[in-house]
Amino acid sequence: MNPLGTALRAWRDRLDPAAAGLPPGSPRRVPGLRRSELSALADISVEYVVRLEQGRVASPSPQVCDSLARALRLSAEEHAHLLRLAGHTADPGRVPRHIPDSLLRIMDELGRNPLAVYDATWRLLHWNPLFAAAFGDPARLEPADRNALVWQFTGTMPTAIRQTAEERAAFEESLVADLRAATGRYPGDPDLAALVATLERVPRFRELWGRPAVGGHESARKLVEHPDVGEIALNSDILTTQGGNLHLVVYTARPGTDARSKLDLLAAIGAQELSARG
């Protein structure tokens, strides 16, 4: 092993499967995560995990490092160390994608609601089971395609969300103003520049990008047309972390609707499916 492989193996052996959100399984001969479990959590192949640990990958991409850091629950310092071992200097000018344990604990406490964490470019980093049940499972998409701006302006992810023309316009204006603020905070980030270049091919985005608005996306109204439980009326509120500019999106039942009971039903359906698979 090289230093990168040694570190990855040590972090994998250290992590309690329950702390990683994995259900109890068969008895383990050794502590920590199996390679297959790390593969699933980081959304990379088992073969690639093996090659990394054996030192047969010269320099995994920053995106792979970010995925491994999230899966292994690394601290900010450990994440920076991982980037250095992989040949990438931890650059404060890049959009942060490390999710701290404190934010994951908050998500655990708010688990009765659909939840998702996005970075400053609105790339989806993490979500809970109820988010997948309500909106569709993002795991079926490639990591590079998990971006709310790309979904909204290019339609690459089919959505069951219904908005009025006014709600859609306000939502898009708010997202674009938030993205412009991100370009001011991270002017040298190449991924951010590439995202803007891709979106500028879309006339609606190009129109909004030509305006001088700068701001933060803070809330929205969503009506989800769900195939199993019918319409779910939700409010979404965005909580942004200090320093990292991560967006925790919390979806709550709209007052005066039956959305709460429908969310509870989706959670129960998901639990039954997991039990049946087990």
DRENDO-943298 format. One record per residue (C-alpha): residue number from 0; residue in one letter; x, y negated, z negated. Coordinates in Angstrom, 2 decimals. Example, Ala and Ser with C-alpha at 12.3 -4.5 7.8 and 13.67 -1.06 7.14 Angstrom:
2
+-----+---------+---------+---------+---------+
| num | residuo |    east |   north |      up |
+-----+---------+---------+---------+---------+
|   0 |       a |   12.30 |    4.50 |   -7.80 |
|   1 |       s |   13.67 |    1.06 |   -7.14 |
+-----+---------+---------+---------+---------+
This chain:
278
+-----+---------+---------+---------+---------+
| num | residuo |    east |   north |      up |
+-----+---------+---------+---------+---------+
|   0 |       m |    0.00 |    0.00 |    0.00 |
|   1 |       n |    0.98 |   -3.62 |    0.46 |
|   2 |       p |    0.12 |   -6.31 |   -2.15 |
|   3 |       l |   -3.25 |   -6.98 |   -0.48 |
|   4 |       g |   -4.21 |   -3.30 |   -0.53 |
|   5 |       t |   -3.05 |   -2.90 |   -4.12 |
|   6 |       a |   -5.10 |   -5.88 |   -5.25 |
|   7 |       l |   -8.23 |   -4.72 |   -3.42 |
|   8 |       r |   -7.97 |   -1.25 |   -4.93 |
|   9 |       a |   -7.48 |   -2.69 |   -8.42 |
|  10 |       w |  -10.48 |   -5.02 |   -8.06 |
|  11 |       r |  -12.61 |   -2.16 |   -6.72 |
|  12 |       d |  -11.62 |    0.10 |   -9.62 |
|  13 |       r |  -12.36 |   -2.69 |  -12.11 |
|  14 |       l |  -15.92 |   -3.47 |  -11.03 |
|  15 |       d |  -18.76 |   -1.72 |  -12.86 |
|  16 |       p |  -21.28 |   -0.52 |  -10.25 |
|  17 |       a |  -24.15 |   -1.77 |  -12.41 |
|  18 |       a |  -22.59 |   -5.25 |  -12.48 |
|  19 |       a |  -22.53 |   -5.14 |   -8.68 |
|  20 |       g |  -26.28 |   -4.51 |   -8.64 |
|  21 |       l |  -26.04 |   -0.84 |   -7.68 |
|  22 |       p |  -28.61 |    1.62 |   -9.09 |
|  23 |       p |  -27.46 |    4.49 |  -11.34 |
|  24 |       g |  -26.28 |    7.45 |   -9.31 |
|  25 |       s |  -24.42 |   10.71 |   -9.67 |
|  26 |       p |  -21.63 |   11.00 |  -12.27 |
|  27 |       r |  -18.33 |    9.45 |  -11.19 |
|  28 |       r |  -14.93 |   11.07 |  -11.43 |
|  29 |       v |  -13.25 |    7.65 |  -11.52 |
|  30 |       p |  -14.44 |    4.20 |  -12.65 |
|  31 |       g |  -15.33 |    1.37 |  -10.33 |
|  32 |       l |  -16.88 |    1.22 |   -6.88 |
|  33 |       r |  -16.59 |    3.87 |   -4.22 |
|  34 |       r |  -15.21 |    2.70 |   -0.89 |
|  35 |       s |  -18.63 |    3.32 |    0.69 |
|  36 |       e |  -20.24 |    1.06 |   -1.91 |
|  37 |       l |  -17.76 |   -1.74 |   -1.32 |
|  38 |       s |  -18.35 |   -1.29 |    2.41 |
|  39 |       a |  -22.10 |   -1.76 |    1.99 |
|  40 |       l |  -21.79 |   -4.71 |   -0.36 |
|  41 |       a |  -19.27 |   -6.53 |    1.85 |
|  42 |       d |  -21.02 |   -5.57 |    5.11 |
|  43 |       i |  -17.87 |   -4.07 |    6.65 |
|  44 |       s |  -17.18 |   -0.49 |    7.71 |
|  45 |       v |  -15.75 |    2.14 |    5.38 |
|  46 |       e |  -12.96 |    2.71 |    7.89 |
|  47 |       y |  -12.01 |   -0.96 |    7.66 |
|  48 |       v |  -11.96 |   -0.80 |    3.85 |
|  49 |       v |   -9.58 |    2.18 |    4.08 |
|  50 |       r |   -7.31 |    0.36 |    6.51 |
|  51 |       l |   -7.25 |   -2.71 |    4.25 |
|  52 |       e |   -6.34 |   -0.70 |    1.17 |
|  53 |       q |   -3.66 |    1.22 |    3.06 |
|  54 |       g |   -2.09 |   -1.99 |    4.34 |
|  55 |       r |   -2.88 |   -1.23 |    7.99 |
|  56 |       v |   -4.60 |   -4.58 |    8.61 |
|  57 |       a |   -2.12 |   -7.42 |    9.01 |
|  58 |       s |   -4.45 |  -10.31 |    8.22 |
|  59 |       p |   -8.20 |   -9.90 |    7.66 |
|  60 |       s |  -10.21 |  -12.96 |    8.67 |
|  61 |       p |  -11.28 |  -15.59 |    6.13 |
|  62 |       q |  -14.87 |  -14.43 |    6.66 |
|  63 |       v |  -13.96 |  -10.86 |    5.69 |
|  64 |       c |  -12.08 |  -12.19 |    2.65 |
|  65 |       d |  -15.14 |  -14.20 |    1.64 |
|  66 |       s |  -17.35 |  -11.11 |    1.94 |
|  67 |       l |  -14.93 |   -9.02 |   -0.13 |
|  68 |       a |  -14.69 |  -11.73 |   -2.79 |
|  69 |       r |  -18.47 |  -11.83 |   -3.15 |
|  70 |       a |  -18.80 |   -8.04 |   -3.21 |
|  71 |       l |  -16.02 |   -7.64 |   -5.79 |
|  72 |       r |  -17.32 |  -10.52 |   -7.93 |
|  73 |       l |  -13.94 |  -12.26 |   -7.84 |
|  74 |       s |  -13.35 |  -15.48 |   -9.73 |
|  75 |       a |  -12.46 |  -18.64 |   -7.83 |
|  76 |       e |   -8.79 |  -18.11 |   -8.69 |
|  77 |       e |   -8.90 |  -14.47 |   -7.55 |
|  78 |       h |  -10.64 |  -15.49 |   -4.33 |
|  79 |       a |   -7.89 |  -18.01 |   -3.63 |
|  80 |       h |   -5.29 |  -15.31 |   -4.38 |
|  81 |       l |   -7.01 |  -12.94 |   -1.95 |
|  82 |       l |   -6.87 |  -15.58 |    0.78 |
|  83 |       r |   -3.17 |  -16.12 |    0.15 |
|  84 |       l |   -2.45 |  -12.37 |    0.25 |
|  85 |       a |   -4.30 |  -12.19 |    3.58 |
|  86 |       g |   -2.18 |  -14.98 |    5.00 |
|  87 |       h |   -4.71 |  -17.76 |    4.60 |
|  88 |       t |   -3.91 |  -20.70 |    2.39 |
|  89 |       a |   -6.90 |  -21.56 |    0.20 |
|  90 |       d |   -7.82 |  -24.85 |    1.84 |
|  91 |       p |   -9.89 |  -27.36 |   -0.17 |
|  92 |       g |  -10.90 |  -28.90 |    3.17 |
|  93 |       r |  -12.81 |  -25.76 |    4.15 |
|  94 |       v |  -16.45 |  -25.17 |    3.28 |
|  95 |       p |  -16.50 |  -23.13 |    0.02 |
|  96 |       r |  -18.26 |  -19.76 |    0.16 |
|  97 |       h |  -17.36 |  -18.23 |   -3.18 |
|  98 |       i |  -20.43 |  -17.60 |   -5.35 |
|  99 |       p |  -19.51 |  -17.94 |   -9.04 |
| 100 |       d |  -20.77 |  -15.41 |  -11.56 |
| 101 |       s |  -22.75 |  -18.14 |  -13.30 |
| 102 |       l |  -24.89 |  -18.62 |  -10.19 |
| 103 |       l |  -25.44 |  -14.87 |   -9.86 |
| 104 |       r |  -26.60 |  -14.76 |  -13.50 |
| 105 |       i |  -29.09 |  -17.55 |  -12.79 |
| 106 |       m |  -30.40 |  -15.54 |   -9.84 |
| 107 |       d |  -30.86 |  -12.51 |  -12.08 |
| 108 |       e |  -32.94 |  -14.59 |  -14.49 |
| 109 |       l |  -35.10 |  -16.01 |  -11.68 |
| 110 |       g |  -35.56 |  -12.64 |   -9.97 |
| 111 |       r |  -39.39 |  -12.80 |   -9.91 |
| 112 |       n |  -39.02 |  -15.32 |   -7.09 |
| 113 |       p |  -37.48 |  -15.04 |   -3.62 |
| 114 |       l |  -33.97 |  -16.49 |   -3.85 |
| 115 |       a |  -31.15 |  -17.18 |   -1.42 |
| 116 |       v |  -27.72 |  -18.83 |   -1.57 |
| 117 |       y |  -26.40 |  -20.82 |    1.40 |
| 118 |       d |  -23.13 |  -22.66 |    1.88 |
| 119 |       a |  -22.87 |  -26.32 |    2.89 |
| 120 |       t |  -23.37 |  -25.38 |    6.57 |
| 121 |       w |  -26.55 |  -23.41 |    5.71 |
| 122 |       r |  -24.89 |  -20.05 |    6.29 |
| 123 |       l |  -26.73 |  -17.44 |    4.25 |
| 124 |       l |  -24.34 |  -15.84 |    1.76 |
| 125 |       h |  -26.51 |  -13.90 |   -0.67 |
| 126 |       w |  -30.19 |  -13.10 |   -1.26 |
| 127 |       n |  -32.29 |  -11.04 |   -3.63 |
| 128 |       p |  -34.58 |   -8.11 |   -2.71 |
| 129 |       l |  -37.75 |  -10.23 |   -2.93 |
| 130 |       f |  -36.35 |  -12.69 |   -0.38 |
| 131 |       a |  -35.80 |   -9.79 |    2.04 |
| 132 |       a |  -39.30 |   -8.43 |    1.32 |
| 133 |       a |  -40.96 |  -11.81 |    1.93 |
| 134 |       f |  -38.98 |  -13.12 |    4.91 |
| 135 |       g |  -37.35 |  -10.05 |    6.49 |
| 136 |       d |  -34.01 |   -8.47 |    5.65 |
| 137 |       p |  -31.05 |  -10.60 |    6.86 |
| 138 |       a |  -28.83 |   -7.51 |    6.60 |
| 139 |       r |  -30.01 |   -6.51 |   10.07 |
| 140 |       l |  -28.21 |   -9.55 |   11.47 |
| 141 |       e |  -24.50 |   -9.95 |   12.02 |
| 142 |       p |  -22.95 |  -12.20 |    9.32 |
| 143 |       a |  -22.15 |  -14.90 |   11.89 |
| 144 |       d |  -25.85 |  -15.10 |   12.83 |
| 145 |       r |  -27.09 |  -15.66 |    9.27 |
| 146 |       n |  -27.49 |  -19.42 |    9.43 |
| 147 |       a |  -30.72 |  -21.34 |    8.77 |
| 148 |       l |  -29.86 |  -24.07 |   11.28 |
| 149 |       v |  -29.23 |  -21.51 |   14.01 |
| 150 |       w |  -32.51 |  -19.75 |   13.20 |
| 151 |       q |  -34.47 |  -22.99 |   13.20 |
| 152 |       f |  -33.10 |  -24.52 |   16.40 |
| 153 |       t |  -32.35 |  -21.47 |   18.55 |
| 154 |       g |  -34.99 |  -19.00 |   17.38 |
| 155 |       t |  -32.49 |  -16.14 |   17.16 |
| 156 |       m |  -34.22 |  -14.67 |   14.09 |
| 157 |       p |  -37.97 |  -13.98 |   14.44 |
| 158 |       t |  -39.80 |  -15.66 |   11.60 |
| 159 |       a |  -43.20 |  -15.25 |   10.00 |
| 160 |       i |  -43.11 |  -18.80 |    8.60 |
| 161 |       r |  -45.85 |  -21.11 |    9.84 |
| 162 |       q |  -45.46 |  -24.90 |    9.59 |
| 163 |       t |  -47.51 |  -27.81 |   10.80 |
| 164 |       a |  -45.87 |  -30.05 |   13.39 |
| 165 |       e |  -45.28 |  -32.66 |   10.67 |
| 166 |       e |  -43.76 |  -30.11 |    8.27 |
| 167 |       r |  -41.49 |  -28.71 |   10.98 |
| 168 |       a |  -40.29 |  -32.18 |   12.00 |
| 169 |       a |  -39.55 |  -33.17 |    8.39 |
| 170 |       f |  -37.78 |  -29.86 |    7.74 |
| 171 |       e |  -35.54 |  -30.21 |   10.80 |
| 172 |       e |  -34.74 |  -33.85 |   10.09 |
| 173 |       s |  -33.78 |  -32.99 |    6.52 |
| 174 |       l |  -31.57 |  -30.06 |    7.55 |
| 175 |       v |  -29.71 |  -32.11 |   10.16 |
| 176 |       a |  -29.15 |  -35.01 |    7.76 |
| 177 |       d |  -27.78 |  -32.51 |    5.22 |
| 178 |       l |  -25.44 |  -31.04 |    7.84 |
| 179 |       r |  -24.16 |  -34.50 |    8.72 |
| 180 |       a |  -23.33 |  -35.05 |    5.05 |
| 181 |       a |  -21.37 |  -31.77 |    5.12 |
| 182 |       t |  -19.28 |  -32.97 |    8.07 |
| 183 |       g |  -18.26 |  -35.96 |    5.97 |
| 184 |       r |  -17.19 |  -33.73 |    3.08 |
| 185 |       y |  -15.36 |  -31.18 |    5.24 |
| 186 |       p |  -14.21 |  -33.04 |    8.38 |
| 187 |       g |  -11.44 |  -30.56 |    9.16 |
| 188 |       d |  -13.41 |  -27.32 |    8.83 |
| 189 |       p |  -13.25 |  -25.53 |   12.23 |
| 190 |       d |  -16.28 |  -23.34 |   11.53 |
| 191 |       l |  -18.38 |  -26.42 |   10.82 |
| 192 |       a |  -17.21 |  -28.09 |   14.03 |
| 193 |       a |  -18.00 |  -24.92 |   16.00 |
| 194 |       l |  -21.50 |  -24.77 |   14.50 |
| 195 |       v |  -22.25 |  -28.35 |   15.52 |
| 196 |       a |  -20.93 |  -27.69 |   19.03 |
| 197 |       t |  -23.20 |  -24.64 |   19.37 |
| 198 |       l |  -26.26 |  -26.47 |   18.08 |
| 199 |       e |  -25.69 |  -29.47 |   20.34 |
| 200 |       r |  -26.67 |  -27.27 |   23.28 |
| 201 |       v |  -30.24 |  -27.39 |   21.93 |
| 202 |       p |  -32.10 |  -30.58 |   22.97 |
| 203 |       r |  -34.05 |  -30.93 |   19.71 |
| 204 |       f |  -30.90 |  -30.70 |   17.59 |
| 205 |       r |  -29.04 |  -33.04 |   19.93 |
| 206 |       e |  -31.84 |  -35.60 |   19.54 |
| 207 |       l |  -31.69 |  -35.45 |   15.73 |
| 208 |       w |  -27.89 |  -35.37 |   15.67 |
| 209 |       g |  -27.86 |  -38.62 |   17.61 |
| 210 |       r |  -29.56 |  -40.39 |   14.71 |
| 211 |       p |  -27.47 |  -41.86 |   11.87 |
| 212 |       a |  -29.41 |  -40.19 |    9.04 |
| 213 |       v |  -27.32 |  -38.70 |    6.22 |
| 214 |       g |  -28.95 |  -37.01 |    3.27 |
| 215 |       g |  -29.66 |  -33.81 |    1.41 |
| 216 |       h |  -32.26 |  -31.15 |    2.08 |
| 217 |       e |  -34.12 |  -30.79 |   -1.23 |
| 218 |       s |  -37.53 |  -29.16 |   -0.70 |
| 219 |       a |  -40.03 |  -27.83 |    1.82 |
| 220 |       r |  -43.41 |  -26.10 |    2.10 |
| 221 |       k |  -43.60 |  -22.63 |    3.65 |
| 222 |       l |  -46.55 |  -20.49 |    4.67 |
| 223 |       v |  -45.41 |  -16.92 |    5.27 |
| 224 |       e |  -47.62 |  -14.64 |    7.37 |
| 225 |       h |  -46.68 |  -11.30 |    5.85 |
| 226 |       p |  -47.79 |   -8.07 |    7.59 |
| 227 |       d |  -48.52 |   -6.25 |    4.30 |
| 228 |       v |  -49.98 |   -8.86 |    1.93 |
| 229 |       g |  -51.20 |  -11.63 |    4.25 |
| 230 |       e |  -50.44 |  -15.33 |    3.89 |
| 231 |       i |  -48.10 |  -16.39 |    1.09 |
| 232 |       a |  -48.09 |  -20.14 |    0.34 |
| 233 |       l |  -44.72 |  -21.15 |   -1.08 |
| 234 |       n |  -42.75 |  -24.21 |   -2.11 |
| 235 |       s |  -38.98 |  -24.11 |   -1.71 |
| 236 |       d |  -36.68 |  -26.19 |   -3.87 |
| 237 |       i |  -32.94 |  -26.48 |   -3.33 |
| 238 |       l |  -30.48 |  -26.64 |   -6.21 |
| 239 |       t |  -26.96 |  -27.63 |   -5.11 |
| 240 |       t |  -23.90 |  -26.72 |   -7.16 |
| 241 |       q |  -21.30 |  -29.26 |   -8.14 |
| 242 |       g |  -17.98 |  -28.96 |   -6.34 |
| 243 |       g |  -18.81 |  -25.97 |   -4.16 |
| 244 |       n |  -21.90 |  -27.50 |   -2.55 |
| 245 |       l |  -23.66 |  -24.14 |   -2.52 |
| 246 |       h |  -27.43 |  -24.31 |   -2.04 |
| 247 |       l |  -29.59 |  -22.07 |   -4.22 |
| 248 |       v |  -33.03 |  -21.98 |   -2.59 |
| 249 |       v |  -35.81 |  -21.01 |   -5.01 |
| 250 |       y |  -39.22 |  -20.10 |   -3.58 |
| 251 |       t |  -42.17 |  -20.48 |   -5.93 |
| 252 |       a |  -45.89 |  -19.87 |   -5.53 |
| 253 |       r |  -47.78 |  -22.94 |   -4.42 |
| 254 |       p |  -50.20 |  -24.02 |   -7.20 |
| 255 |       g |  -53.83 |  -23.15 |   -6.59 |
| 256 |       t |  -53.03 |  -20.18 |   -4.34 |
| 257 |       d |  -52.78 |  -16.42 |   -4.78 |
| 258 |       a |  -49.10 |  -16.44 |   -3.81 |
| 259 |       r |  -47.91 |  -15.33 |   -7.27 |
| 260 |       s |  -49.93 |  -12.12 |   -7.19 |
| 261 |       k |  -48.74 |  -11.41 |   -3.63 |
| 262 |       l |  -45.09 |  -11.87 |   -4.63 |
| 263 |       d |  -45.64 |   -9.48 |   -7.54 |
| 264 |       l |  -47.21 |   -6.98 |   -5.14 |
| 265 |       l |  -44.21 |   -7.25 |   -2.77 |
| 266 |       a |  -41.86 |   -6.66 |   -5.69 |
| 267 |       a |  -43.86 |   -3.57 |   -6.71 |
| 268 |       i |  -43.89 |   -2.23 |   -3.14 |
| 269 |       g |  -40.11 |   -2.67 |   -2.96 |
| 270 |       a |  -39.61 |   -0.85 |   -6.27 |
| 271 |       q |  -41.78 |    2.04 |   -5.08 |
| 272 |       e |  -39.81 |    2.33 |   -1.83 |
| 273 |       l |  -36.52 |    2.39 |   -3.75 |
| 274 |       s |  -37.90 |    5.07 |   -6.07 |
| 275 |       a |  -39.10 |    7.17 |   -3.11 |
| 276 |       r |  -35.67 |    6.93 |   -1.44 |
| 277 |       g |  -33.98 |    7.93 |   -4.70 |
+-----+---------+---------+---------+---------+
